[in-house]
Amino acid sequence: MPDFPHRRALLGGLMTVAAFPVKAAEKPALIKVTTLDPDGPGSLKAALETRGPRIVVFEVGGVIDLEKATLRIREPFVTIAGETAPAPGITLIKGGVSVLTHHVVIRHIAVRPGAAGMAQKSGFEPDGLSCTTAHDVVIEHCSFTWAVDEALSASGPRFEGATPDDWRRNTSHSIIFRNNLIGESLHHASHSKGAHSMGSLLHDNVTNALLIGNLYAHNNERHPLIKGGAQAVVVNNVFVNPGSACAQYTLVEEQWAGREAITGKLLLRSNVMRSGVNTRKNLGLLKFGGAGDLDLHAADNIATYLDGSAAPTIAYYQARPDGHEDSGPYRPKGVIRAMPKEVLMPQGLSLRPAADVEAHVYKTAGARPWARDAIDARIVAEAKAGKGRIIDNEGEGGGYPQHRSTRRVFRDSYLMKI
């Protein structure tokens, strides 16, 4: 049975860097962010570039304009404690975040990249947050809207090393995405490939990935897309108005050329899918295709079309060797086999029944559920009412926030406890 290293996080506590297995002499430093500038002394970037175990807290609230850059986290053993910021909290715009290390916790921030005025297909392609060759990462209670590429993902090299165990060790693994809001990823925007609007990608051979309690609203695909040989637990999430795909499993034949396909594993339990105005006809909760097999446990899921009728749990399609979809009543090369839930279920993880999931997710998802900004409040309200749609630019979602900066001296009581 897989061992999820952040079991305390699964059991309801909020893990901080203090819970990571570091030497006693390496007690986390407290690093204060005191400016909304994208770099320089007192900036979030400077705090993240500091070496050693640390907890990043905020004495300033407002908007950090990344100016079309990506904020890269390369130094391990860090917690970004966004809950410590004064109202309206911390929002990053015009760029995204990349986690390129291990033992990272990020909570209670909003990331809203947008197209930043770039022309359609111009090649400006920020993710909301990507984990690349990262491990032991928790992303929780964050908001990711208006991503141009994926909103929230885990990836890395597919085949680094000699064996499948090497491949898994050398790509992202042991990742938790919990209680986040992933919404309105941009469709016809600045991505070089054209139409996009993607939620989450779990790349080939990513393992020990847990997606729990997230709200996905108005993204065209990838809720998440799980690629060849990956292993994931997708539970207690709400998917609103998915476009051409909700959850997906696909092993792309061309990308695995010369290698034996590895069976993927997916626990898909107690989720809710509510179709909307952009949802493709006959969409299922899980879209299955490609050249690889999947071991699947799927139970207690609710999936409906716009008229309230039941949608299937699984819908099949045939992927071309390059991974793109062929039209027509095809069957994939791979097959689905039933899997007991115990194969992937983390010990001690308690799930809500699907009938109770929507109320809980609408109450708790996102960066500041106790005081949502106008963007998150609108998305949640529209999702609950069965309204909203996939958009092409951030202006259709009200545009970038214009929060005034605020300041407050940090106190220990502002930091959530484990």
Rosetta blueprint (number, residue, H / E / L):
1 M L
2 P L
3 D L
4 F L
5 P L
6 H L
7 R H
8 R H
9 A H
10 L H
11 L L
12 G L
13 G L
14 L L
15 M L
16 T L
17 V H
18 A H
19 A H
20 F L
21 P L
22 V L
23 K L
24 A H
25 A H
26 E H
27 K L
28 P L
29 A E
30 L E
31 I E
32 K E
33 V E
34 T L
35 T L
36 L L
37 D L
38 P L
39 D L
40 G L
41 P L
42 G L
43 S L
44 L H
45 K H
46 A H
47 A H
48 L H
49 E H
50 T L
51 R L
52 G L
53 P L
54 R E
55 I E
56 V E
57 V E
58 F E
59 E L
60 V E
61 G E
62 G E
63 V E
64 I E
65 D E
66 L L
67 E L
68 K L
69 A L
70 T L
71 L E
72 R E
73 I E
74 R L
75 E L
76 P L
77 F L
78 V E
79 T E
80 I E
81 A E
82 G H
83 E H
84 T H
85 A L
86 P L
87 A L
88 P L
89 G L
90 I E
91 T E
92 L E
93 I E
94 K L
95 G L
96 G L
97 V E
98 S E
99 V E
100 L L
101 T L
102 H E
103 H E
104 V E
105 V E
106 I E
107 R E
108 H L
109 I L
110 A E
111 V E
112 R E
113 P L
114 G L
115 A L
116 A L
117 G L
118 M L
119 A L
120 Q L
121 K L
122 S L
123 G L
124 F L
125 E L
126 P L
127 D L
128 G L
129 L E
130 S E
131 C E
132 T E
133 T L
134 A L
135 H E
136 D E
137 V E
138 V E
139 I E
140 E E
141 H L
142 C L
143 S E
144 F E
145 T E
146 W L
147 A L
148 V L
149 D L
150 E E
151 A L
152 L E
153 S E
154 A E
155 S E
156 G L
157 P L
158 R L
159 F L
160 E L
161 G L
162 A L
163 T L
164 P H
165 D H
166 D H
167 W H
168 R H
169 R H
170 N L
171 T L
172 S L
173 H E
174 S E
175 I E
176 I E
177 F E
178 R E
179 N L
180 N L
181 L E
182 I E
183 G E
184 E L
185 S L
186 L L
187 H L
188 H L
189 A L
190 S L
191 H L
192 S L
193 K L
194 G L
195 A L
196 H L
197 S L
198 M E
199 G L
200 S L
201 L E
202 L E
203 H L
204 D L
205 N L
206 V L
207 T E
208 N E
209 A E
210 L E
211 L E
212 I E
213 G L
214 N L
215 L E
216 Y E
217 A E
218 H L
219 N L
220 N L
221 E E
222 R L
223 H L
224 P L
225 L E
226 I E
227 K E
228 G L
229 G L
230 A L
231 Q E
232 A E
233 V E
234 V E
235 V E
236 N L
237 N L
238 V E
239 F E
240 V E
241 N L
242 P L
243 G L
244 S L
245 A L
246 C L
247 A E
248 Q E
249 Y E
250 T E
251 L E
252 V L
253 E H
254 E H
255 Q H
256 W H
257 A L
258 G L
259 R L
260 E L
261 A L
262 I L
263 T L
264 G E
265 K E
266 L E
267 L E
268 L E
269 R E
270 S L
271 N L
272 V E
273 M E
274 R E
275 S L
276 G L
277 V L
278 N L
279 T L
280 R L
281 K L
282 N L
283 L L
284 G L
285 L L
286 L E
287 K E
288 F E
289 G E
290 G E
291 A L
292 G L
293 D L
294 L E
295 D E
296 L E
297 H E
298 A E
299 A E
300 D L
301 N L
302 I E
303 A E
304 T E
305 Y L
306 L L
307 D L
308 G L
309 S L
310 A E
311 A L
312 P L
313 T L
314 I E
315 A E
316 Y E
317 Y L
318 Q L
319 A E
320 R L
321 P L
322 D L
323 G L
324 H L
325 E E
326 D L
327 S L
328 G L
329 P L
330 Y L
331 R L
332 P L
333 K L
334 G L
335 V L
336 I E
337 R E
338 A E
339 M L
340 P L
341 K H
342 E H
343 V H
344 L L
345 M L
346 P L
347 Q L
348 G L
349 L L
350 S L
351 L L
352 R L
353 P L
354 A H
355 A H
356 D H
357 V H
358 E H
359 A H
360 H H
361 V H
362 Y H
363 K H
364 T H
365 A L
366 G L
367 A L
368 R L
369 P L
370 W L
371 A L
372 R L
373 D L
374 A H
375 I H
376 D H
377 A H
378 R H
379 I H
380 V H
381 A H
382 E H
383 A H
384 K H
385 A H
386 G L
387 K L
388 G L
389 R L
390 I L
391 I L
392 D L
393 N L
394 E H
395 G H
396 E H
397 G H
398 G L
399 G L
400 Y L
401 P L
402 Q L
403 H L
404 R L
405 S L
406 T E
407 R E
408 R L
409 V L
410 F L
411 R L
412 D H
413 S H
414 Y H
415 L L
416 M L
417 K L
418 I L
